[in-house]
Amino acid sequence: MESRTKFFQRLGRSLMLPVAVLPVAAILRQPVEGTVVALADVPDAMFAQGTMGPGLAIDPAGDTVVAPAAGTELLIHIGIDTVGMEGDGFETLVKTGDHVEAGTPLIRFDPAKIRAAGLSPITPVIVLNDENATVAFS
């Protein structure tokens, strides 16, 4: 049987087939030690439903977030509903304008303090500039 490409070439026509947009794999350094969790398992609907974008989450065992990559727009959201803690238990290690490379420590936090406040320390890591991305940690 003649292939479609040869058939259309024989007719003197070009062939354009639709190509599915394949997700870009963002291979990132895991930004904090802990257990990797699917976004669907994050106890916040905005993250769990993928509204914020694609990504993964981490149930932290460590206390320091490092930059997982350079040149990728990411949201690393430490804990769920921790804004109400008003910075208590968090120590910023960089300032605006600092040069950050993969592995640069960004913030130190106290997971036990987050849990003691009745909150989840699960930390979503979201790709902001590509809704089709898939995320994996190295």
Secondary structure as the mmCIF struct_conf table of DSSP 4:
data_model
#
loop_
_struct_conf.conf_type_id
_struct_conf.id
_struct_conf.beg_label_comp_id
_struct_conf.beg_label_asym_id
_struct_conf.beg_label_seq_id
_struct_conf.end_label_comp_id
_struct_conf.end_label_asym_id
_struct_conf.end_label_seq_id
HELX_RH_AL_P HELX_RH_AL_P1 ARG A 4 ARG A 10
TURN_TY1_P TURN_TY1_P1 LEU A 11 GLY A 12
HELX_LH_PP_P HELX_LH_PP_P1 ALA A 20 VAL A 24
STRN STRN1 ALA A 25 LEU A 28
BEND BEND1 PRO A 31 GLU A 33
STRN STRN2 GLY A 34 ALA A 38
HELX_RH_3T_P HELX_RH_3T_P1 LEU A 39 ASP A 41
BEND BEND2 VAL A 42 ASP A 44
HELX_RH_AL_P HELX_RH_AL_P2 ALA A 45 ALA A 48
TURN_TY1_P TURN_TY1_P2 GLN A 49 MET A 52
BEND BEND3 PRO A 54 PRO A 54
STRN STRN3 GLY A 55 PRO A 60
BEND BEND4 ALA A 61 ASP A 63
STRN STRN4 THR A 64 VAL A 66
BEND BEND5 ALA A 70 GLY A 71
STRN STRN5 LEU A 74 ILE A 76
BEND BEND6 GLY A 79 GLY A 79
STRN STRN6 ILE A 80 ILE A 80
BEND BEND7 ASP A 81 ASP A 81
HELX_RH_3T_P HELX_RH_3T_P2 THR A 82 MET A 85
TURN_TY1_P TURN_TY1_P3 GLU A 86 GLY A 89
STRN STRN7 PHE A 90 THR A 92
TURN_TY1_P TURN_TY1_P4 THR A 96 GLY A 97
TURN_TY1_P TURN_TY1_P5 ALA A 102 GLY A 103
STRN STRN8 PRO A 105 PHE A 109
HELX_RH_AL_P HELX_RH_AL_P3 PRO A 111 ALA A 116
TURN_TY1_P TURN_TY1_P6 ALA A 117 GLY A 118
STRN STRN9 SER A 120 SER A 120
STRN STRN10 THR A 123 VAL A 127
BEND BEND8 LEU A 128 ASN A 129
TURN_TY1_P TURN_TY1_P7 GLU A 131 ASN A 132
STRN STRN11 THR A 134 PHE A 137
#
